[in-house]
Amino acid sequence: TESISLLKAGDFHGVLEWEVKKGRMLSHKAIDHINAEVYHTRFSKNTEVDWHTHGEFSKEIIVCLEGELLILLEDGTEVVLKELDDYKIGRQVKHMAVIGNKPCEIVAMVIPKEK
């Protein structure tokens, strides 16, 4: 059976520090399910996440909890997420994120999880 790891209120253990173009990105896998992964992620101010996709079949849903981030898509689309905004990035869509002059916190779900 698959185990599910849930994040407790105020908890941020098991932190993964992802490599970014600029700044700092700390992430915790809050849920690891056979069909999805949910990450709670914090970005330092002035962070840039390089261009990436989430696998051939995966899409990503992002909810901004705090701060603001700019999502850039390879087709030139620019999406600004502020607190409580959400956005779905389709399968195989190359994207990057830019965080401005204050820290940002998001929850991101990847469905289905990357293989």
OpenMM code with the backbone's topology and positions (N, CA, C; nanometers):
from openmm import Vec3, app, unit

residues = "THR GLU SER ILE SER LEU LEU LYS ALA GLY ASP PHE HIS GLY VAL LEU GLU TRP GLU VAL LYS LYS GLY ARG MET LEU SER HIS LYS ALA ILE ASP HIS ILE ASN ALA GLU VAL TYR HIS THR ARG PHE SER LYS ASN THR GLU VAL ASP TRP HIS THR HIS GLY GLU PHE SER LYS GLU ILE ILE VAL CYS LEU GLU GLY GLU LEU LEU ILE LEU LEU GLU ASP GLY THR GLU VAL VAL LEU LYS GLU LEU ASP ASP TYR LYS ILE GLY ARG GLN VAL LYS HIS MET ALA VAL ILE GLY ASN LYS PRO CYS GLU ILE VAL ALA MET VAL ILE PRO LYS GLU LYS".split()
positions = [
    Vec3(0.0834, -0.1190, 0.0000),
    Vec3(0.0000, 0.0000, 0.0000),
    Vec3(0.0872, 0.1244, 0.0000),
    Vec3(0.0347, 0.2292, -0.0658),
    Vec3(0.1032, 0.3585, -0.0689),
    Vec3(0.0786, 0.4312, 0.0625),
    Vec3(0.1796, 0.4973, 0.1131),
    Vec3(0.1583, 0.5786, 0.2329),
    Vec3(0.1404, 0.7235, 0.1910),
    Vec3(0.0625, 0.7967, 0.2678),
    Vec3(0.0397, 0.9385, 0.2418),
    Vec3(0.1033, 1.0170, 0.3556),
    Vec3(0.1859, 1.1136, 0.3201),
    Vec3(0.2516, 1.1977, 0.4190),
    Vec3(0.1773, 1.3302, 0.4246),
    Vec3(0.1201, 1.3638, 0.5405),
    Vec3(0.0471, 1.4891, 0.5550),
    Vec3(0.1280, 1.5892, 0.6356),
    Vec3(0.1206, 1.7131, 0.5963),
    Vec3(0.1893, 1.8220, 0.6645),
    Vec3(0.1022, 1.8713, 0.7788),
    Vec3(0.1590, 1.8795, 0.8968),
    Vec3(0.0874, 1.9327, 1.0131),
    Vec3(0.0985, 2.0848, 1.0147),
    Vec3(0.0025, 2.1488, 1.0788),
    Vec3(0.0017, 2.2952, 1.0882),
    Vec3(0.1348, 2.3466, 1.1423),
    Vec3(0.1942, 2.4418, 1.0746),
    Vec3(0.3193, 2.5028, 1.1188),
    Vec3(0.4429, 2.4189, 1.0911),
    Vec3(0.4265, 2.3035, 1.0306),
    Vec3(0.5376, 2.2109, 1.0082),
    Vec3(0.6018, 2.2373, 0.8723),
    Vec3(0.7305, 2.2228, 0.8636),
    Vec3(0.8006, 2.2341, 0.7358),
    Vec3(0.9245, 2.1458, 0.7393),
    Vec3(0.9062, 2.0214, 0.7825),
    Vec3(1.0184, 1.9273, 0.7895),
    Vec3(1.0317, 1.8523, 0.6572),
    Vec3(1.1366, 1.7795, 0.6397),
    Vec3(1.1584, 1.7044, 0.5160),
    Vec3(1.1742, 1.7967, 0.3970),
    Vec3(1.2377, 1.9085, 0.4180),
    Vec3(1.2483, 2.0115, 0.3156),
    Vec3(1.3464, 1.9710, 0.2059),
    Vec3(1.3053, 1.9958, 0.0820),
    Vec3(1.3908, 1.9754, -0.0345),
    Vec3(1.4304, 2.1128, -0.0853),
    Vec3(1.5579, 2.1328, -0.1102),
    Vec3(1.6005, 2.2598, -0.1685),
    Vec3(1.6304, 2.2346, -0.3157),
    Vec3(1.5461, 2.2882, -0.4027),
    Vec3(1.5608, 2.2682, -0.5456),
    Vec3(1.6610, 2.3679, -0.6019),
    Vec3(1.7288, 2.3278, -0.7066),
    Vec3(1.8218, 2.4176, -0.7741),
    Vec3(1.7411, 2.5173, -0.8567),
    Vec3(1.7707, 2.6428, -0.8414),
    Vec3(1.7026, 2.7482, -0.9158),
    Vec3(1.8060, 2.8361, -0.9843),
    Vec3(1.7604, 2.9133, -1.0820),
    Vec3(1.8474, 3.0036, -1.1554),
    Vec3(1.9041, 3.1124, -1.0643),
    Vec3(1.8187, 3.1603, -0.9730),
    Vec3(1.8552, 3.2719, -0.8853),
    Vec3(1.7667, 3.2630, -0.7617),
    Vec3(1.8190, 3.2962, -0.6454),
    Vec3(1.7400, 3.2954, -0.5225),
    Vec3(1.7376, 3.1584, -0.4560),
    Vec3(1.6265, 3.1309, -0.3840),
    Vec3(1.6170, 3.0073, -0.3067),
    Vec3(1.4737, 2.9546, -0.3090),
    Vec3(1.4606, 2.8224, -0.3236),
    Vec3(1.3310, 2.7563, -0.3287),
    Vec3(1.3354, 2.6349, -0.2375),
    Vec3(1.2513, 2.6359, -0.1325),
    Vec3(1.2427, 2.5229, -0.0402),
    Vec3(1.1060, 2.4598, -0.0549),
    Vec3(1.1028, 2.3271, -0.0634),
    Vec3(0.9781, 2.2584, -0.0890),
    Vec3(0.9631, 2.1387, 0.0026),
    Vec3(0.8392, 2.1101, 0.0401),
    Vec3(0.8069, 1.9924, 0.1206),
    Vec3(0.6986, 1.9156, 0.0466),
    Vec3(0.7200, 1.7852, 0.0246),
    Vec3(0.6168, 1.7040, -0.0382),
    Vec3(0.5115, 1.6744, 0.0680),
    Vec3(0.4004, 1.7465, 0.0642),
    Vec3(0.2958, 1.7349, 0.1648),
    Vec3(0.2121, 1.6090, 0.1450),
    Vec3(0.1889, 1.5703, 0.0194),
    Vec3(0.1140, 1.4475, -0.0107),
    Vec3(0.1844, 1.3747, -0.1234),
    Vec3(0.2058, 1.2458, -0.1034),
    Vec3(0.2651, 1.1606, -0.2057),
    Vec3(0.1688, 1.0444, -0.2278),
    Vec3(0.0875, 1.0567, -0.3314),
    Vec3(-0.0143, 0.9582, -0.3633),
    Vec3(0.0230, 0.8913, -0.4948),
    Vec3(-0.0288, 0.7735, -0.5205),
    Vec3(0.0030, 0.7024, -0.6440),
    Vec3(-0.0350, 0.7842, -0.7679),
    Vec3(-0.1386, 0.8709, -0.7566),
    Vec3(-0.1862, 0.9481, -0.8710),
    Vec3(-0.1511, 1.0963, -0.8688),
    Vec3(-0.0885, 1.1448, -0.7614),
    Vec3(-0.0589, 1.2883, -0.7529),
    Vec3(0.0457, 1.3150, -0.6461),
    Vec3(0.1101, 1.4299, -0.6601),
    Vec3(0.2024, 1.4804, -0.5582),
    Vec3(0.1602, 1.6240, -0.5276),
    Vec3(0.1642, 1.6603, -0.3991),
    Vec3(0.1329, 1.7968, -0.3598),
    Vec3(0.2529, 1.8519, -0.2851),
    Vec3(0.3032, 1.9660, -0.3311),
    Vec3(0.4194, 2.0298, -0.2708),
    Vec3(0.3799, 2.1625, -0.2073),
    Vec3(0.4294, 2.1869, -0.0871),
    Vec3(0.4184, 2.3160, -0.0204),
    Vec3(0.5550, 2.3805, -0.0399),
    Vec3(0.5602, 2.4933, -0.1069),
    Vec3(0.6881, 2.5513, -0.1476),
    Vec3(0.6992, 2.6966, -0.1056),
    Vec3(0.8188, 2.7332, -0.0586),
    Vec3(0.8508, 2.8720, -0.0230),
    Vec3(0.9659, 2.9206, -0.1113),
    Vec3(0.9515, 3.0423, -0.1583),
    Vec3(1.0544, 3.1061, -0.2408),
    Vec3(1.1058, 3.2294, -0.1685),
    Vec3(1.2361, 3.2513, -0.1741),
    Vec3(1.2910, 3.3777, -0.1243),
    Vec3(1.2549, 3.4866, -0.2247),
    Vec3(1.2657, 3.6115, -0.1814),
    Vec3(1.2408, 3.7204, -0.2759),
    Vec3(1.3432, 3.7139, -0.3882),
    Vec3(1.3052, 3.7674, -0.5029),
    Vec3(1.3927, 3.7743, -0.6205),
    Vec3(1.4433, 3.6370, -0.6665),
    Vec3(1.3568, 3.5376, -0.6629),
    Vec3(1.3925, 3.4029, -0.7092),
    Vec3(1.3462, 3.3826, -0.8531),
    Vec3(1.4264, 3.3096, -0.9299),
    Vec3(1.3890, 3.2701, -1.0655),
    Vec3(1.4038, 3.1191, -1.0762),
    Vec3(1.2944, 3.0537, -1.1134),
    Vec3(1.2949, 2.9097, -1.1381),
    Vec3(1.3100, 2.8912, -1.2882),
    Vec3(1.4079, 2.8122, -1.3300),
    Vec3(1.4394, 2.7951, -1.4718),
    Vec3(1.3264, 2.7234, -1.5470),
    Vec3(1.3330, 2.7263, -1.6784),
    Vec3(1.2355, 2.6603, -1.7646),
    Vec3(1.2316, 2.5106, -1.7355),
    Vec3(1.1088, 2.4553, -1.7273),
    Vec3(1.0926, 2.3127, -1.7005),
    Vec3(0.9518, 2.2662, -1.7374),
    Vec3(0.9339, 2.1343, -1.7431),
    Vec3(0.8026, 2.0715, -1.7578),
    Vec3(0.7913, 1.9659, -1.6486),
    Vec3(0.6733, 1.9057, -1.6379),
    Vec3(0.6517, 1.8059, -1.5334),
    Vec3(0.6196, 1.6688, -1.5906),
    Vec3(0.6878, 1.6303, -1.6936),
    Vec3(0.6684, 1.4980, -1.7507),
    Vec3(0.5682, 1.4995, -1.8647),
    Vec3(0.5723, 1.3927, -1.9405),
    Vec3(0.4928, 1.3818, -2.0631),
    Vec3(0.3428, 1.3910, -2.0377),
    Vec3(0.2948, 1.3343, -1.9282),
    Vec3(0.1514, 1.3258, -1.9045),
    Vec3(0.1024, 1.4119, -1.7884),
    Vec3(0.1912, 1.4818, -1.7203),
    Vec3(0.1542, 1.5542, -1.5977),
    Vec3(0.1139, 1.6979, -1.6247),
    Vec3(0.0143, 1.7446, -1.5501),
    Vec3(-0.0204, 1.8862, -1.5465),
    Vec3(0.0010, 1.9339, -1.4037),
    Vec3(0.0112, 2.0648, -1.3870),
    Vec3(0.0393, 2.1212, -1.2551),
    Vec3(-0.0651, 2.2269, -1.2215),
    Vec3(-0.1166, 2.2211, -1.0993),
    Vec3(-0.2101, 2.3217, -1.0500),
    Vec3(-0.1393, 2.3955, -0.9364),
    Vec3(-0.1319, 2.5268, -0.9467),
    Vec3(-0.0604, 2.6089, -0.8488),
    Vec3(-0.1590, 2.7022, -0.7798),
    Vec3(-0.1502, 2.7094, -0.6470),
    Vec3(-0.2276, 2.8057, -0.5681),
    Vec3(-0.1276, 2.8905, -0.4911),
    Vec3(-0.1367, 3.0219, -0.5058),
    Vec3(-0.0492, 3.1141, -0.4331),
    Vec3(-0.1091, 3.1389, -0.2953),
    Vec3(-0.0345, 3.1067, -0.1910),
    Vec3(-0.0803, 3.1267, -0.0537),
    Vec3(-0.0425, 3.2640, 0.0001),
    Vec3(0.0759, 3.3108, -0.0414),
    Vec3(0.1293, 3.4368, 0.0126),
    Vec3(0.2254, 3.4951, -0.0890),
    Vec3(0.2265, 3.6256, -0.0999),
    Vec3(0.3182, 3.6907, -0.1926),
    Vec3(0.2618, 3.6932, -0.3333),
    Vec3(0.3513, 3.6904, -0.4298),
    Vec3(0.3126, 3.7014, -0.5702),
    Vec3(0.4179, 3.6328, -0.6565),
    Vec3(0.3732, 3.5655, -0.7632),
    Vec3(0.4688, 3.5094, -0.8576),
    Vec3(0.4207, 3.5295, -0.9990),
    Vec3(0.5150, 3.5408, -1.0889),
    Vec3(0.4890, 3.5540, -1.2311),
    Vec3(0.5235, 3.4203, -1.2950),
    Vec3(0.4277, 3.3629, -1.3672),
    Vec3(0.4515, 3.2386, -1.4408),
    Vec3(0.4625, 3.2755, -1.5880),
    Vec3(0.5711, 3.2324, -1.6511),
    Vec3(0.5924, 3.2556, -1.7935),
    Vec3(0.5801, 3.1221, -1.8654),
    Vec3(0.5008, 3.1187, -1.9728),
    Vec3(0.4852, 2.9982, -2.0536),
    Vec3(0.5638, 3.0140, -2.1822),
    Vec3(0.6054, 2.9023, -2.2415),
    Vec3(0.6912, 2.9074, -2.3599),
    Vec3(0.6254, 2.9777, -2.4781),
    Vec3(0.4916, 2.9871, -2.4815),
    Vec3(0.4239, 3.0559, -2.5918),
    Vec3(0.4181, 3.2072, -2.5722),
    Vec3(0.4799, 3.2574, -2.4633),
    Vec3(0.4827, 3.4006, -2.4370),
    Vec3(0.3768, 3.4469, -2.3375),
    Vec3(0.2871, 3.3570, -2.2964),
    Vec3(0.1848, 3.3922, -2.1979),
    Vec3(0.2493, 3.4247, -2.0643),
    Vec3(0.2015, 3.5310, -1.9990),
    Vec3(0.2475, 3.5693, -1.8657),
    Vec3(0.1278, 3.5711, -1.7718),
    Vec3(0.1391, 3.5005, -1.6582),
    Vec3(0.0305, 3.4929, -1.5609),
    Vec3(0.0850, 3.5375, -1.4261),
    Vec3(0.0202, 3.6360, -1.3640),
    Vec3(0.0585, 3.6817, -1.2308),
    Vec3(-0.0373, 3.6196, -1.1300),
    Vec3(0.0177, 3.5477, -1.0326),
    Vec3(-0.0625, 3.4905, -0.9251),
    Vec3(-0.0370, 3.5697, -0.7979),
    Vec3(-0.1456, 3.6176, -0.7366),
    Vec3(-0.1397, 3.6847, -0.6069),
    Vec3(-0.2075, 3.5937, -0.5058),
    Vec3(-0.2091, 3.6329, -0.3801),
    Vec3(-0.2658, 3.5490, -0.2745),
    Vec3(-0.4025, 3.4939, -0.3124),
    Vec3(-0.4150, 3.3605, -0.2989),
    Vec3(-0.5352, 3.2820, -0.3236),
    Vec3(-0.5726, 3.2663, -0.4707),
    Vec3(-0.4889, 3.3170, -0.5624),
    Vec3(-0.5088, 3.2902, -0.7049),
    Vec3(-0.4583, 3.1506, -0.7366),
    Vec3(-0.5153, 3.0907, -0.8415),
    Vec3(-0.4681, 2.9593, -0.8853),
    Vec3(-0.4550, 2.9577, -1.0368),
    Vec3(-0.3771, 2.8605, -1.0846),
    Vec3(-0.3543, 2.8476, -1.2282),
    Vec3(-0.3181, 2.7038, -1.2598),
    Vec3(-0.3697, 2.6544, -1.3728),
    Vec3(-0.3376, 2.5185, -1.4174),
    Vec3(-0.2465, 2.5253, -1.5398),
    Vec3(-0.1338, 2.4556, -1.5315),
    Vec3(-0.0394, 2.4467, -1.6425),
    Vec3(-0.0594, 2.3105, -1.7071),
    Vec3(-0.0865, 2.3109, -1.8365),
    Vec3(-0.1174, 2.1882, -1.9096),
    Vec3(0.0006, 2.0940, -1.9264),
    Vec3(-0.0306, 1.9772, -1.9790),
    Vec3(0.0711, 1.8737, -2.0035),
    Vec3(0.1756, 1.9239, -2.1027),
    Vec3(0.2999, 1.8939, -2.0747),
    Vec3(0.4149, 1.9243, -2.1605),
    Vec3(0.4313, 2.0732, -2.1907),
    Vec3(0.3753, 2.1607, -2.1081),
    Vec3(0.3914, 2.3045, -2.1279),
    Vec3(0.5151, 2.3503, -2.0507),
    Vec3(0.6124, 2.3969, -2.1240),
    Vec3(0.7353, 2.4466, -2.0620),
    Vec3(0.7046, 2.5808, -1.9970),
    Vec3(0.7515, 2.5970, -1.8719),
    Vec3(0.7225, 2.7184, -1.7969),
    Vec3(0.8346, 2.7510, -1.7001),
    Vec3(0.8331, 2.8742, -1.6489),
    Vec3(0.9268, 2.9178, -1.5469),
    Vec3(0.8520, 3.0120, -1.4530),
    Vec3(0.9116, 3.0413, -1.3385),
    Vec3(0.8486, 3.1311, -1.2423),
    Vec3(0.9483, 3.2364, -1.1960),
    Vec3(0.8971, 3.3567, -1.1708),
    Vec3(0.9781, 3.4673, -1.1210),
    Vec3(0.9064, 3.5258, -0.9995),
    Vec3(0.9783, 3.5350, -0.8898),
    Vec3(0.9248, 3.5916, -0.7669),
    Vec3(0.9866, 3.7302, -0.7502),
    Vec3(0.9057, 3.8273, -0.7138),
    Vec3(0.9503, 3.9667, -0.7054),
    Vec3(1.0228, 4.0004, -0.5768),
    Vec3(0.9964, 4.1208, -0.5253),
    Vec3(1.0764, 4.1751, -0.4151),
    Vec3(1.0274, 4.1360, -0.2761),
    Vec3(0.9385, 4.0362, -0.2653),
    Vec3(0.9046, 3.9815, -0.1340),
    Vec3(0.8848, 3.8312, -0.1476),
    Vec3(0.9040, 3.7551, -0.0399),
    Vec3(0.8926, 3.6095, -0.0464),
    Vec3(0.7536, 3.5650, -0.0934),
    Vec3(0.7469, 3.4422, -0.1414),
    Vec3(0.6233, 3.3860, -0.1933),
    Vec3(0.6087, 3.2423, -0.1426),
    Vec3(0.4843, 3.2005, -0.1217),
    Vec3(0.4564, 3.0652, -0.0755),
    Vec3(0.3416, 3.0094, -0.1601),
    Vec3(0.3576, 2.8850, -0.2078),
    Vec3(0.2556, 2.8227, -0.2924),
    Vec3(0.2287, 2.6791, -0.2488),
    Vec3(0.1193, 2.6258, -0.2988),
    Vec3(0.0930, 2.4820, -0.2974),
    Vec3(0.0793, 2.4437, -0.4435),
    Vec3(0.1493, 2.3383, -0.4847),
    Vec3(0.1432, 2.2925, -0.6229),
    Vec3(0.1125, 2.1433, -0.6256),
    Vec3(0.0159, 2.1062, -0.7101),
    Vec3(-0.0197, 1.9659, -0.7252),
    Vec3(0.0165, 1.9220, -0.8664),
    Vec3(0.0888, 1.8114, -0.8776),
    Vec3(0.1251, 1.7537, -1.0059),
    Vec3(0.0413, 1.6278, -1.0238),
    Vec3(-0.0385, 1.6231, -1.1353),
    Vec3(-0.1305, 1.5133, -1.1623),
    Vec3(-0.1101, 1.4646, -1.3045),
    Vec3(-0.0929, 1.3359, -1.3345),
    Vec3(-0.0466, 1.2386, -1.2348),
    Vec3(0.0968, 1.2694, -1.1974),
    Vec3(0.1430, 1.2082, -1.0898),
    Vec3(0.2775, 1.2371, -1.0420),
    Vec3(0.3800, 1.2022, -1.1491),
    Vec3(0.4907, 1.2722, -1.1474),
    Vec3(0.5976, 1.2465, -1.2439),
    Vec3(0.6557, 1.1092, -1.2177),
    Vec3(0.6844, 1.0396, -1.3235),
    Vec3(0.7428, 0.9048, -1.3102),
    Vec3(0.8922, 0.9130, -1.3033),
] * unit.nanometer
topology = app.Topology()
chain = topology.addChain("A")
for resn in residues:
    res = topology.addResidue(resn, chain)
    for name in ("N", "CA", "C"):
        topology.addAtom(name, app.Element.getBySymbol(name[0]), res)
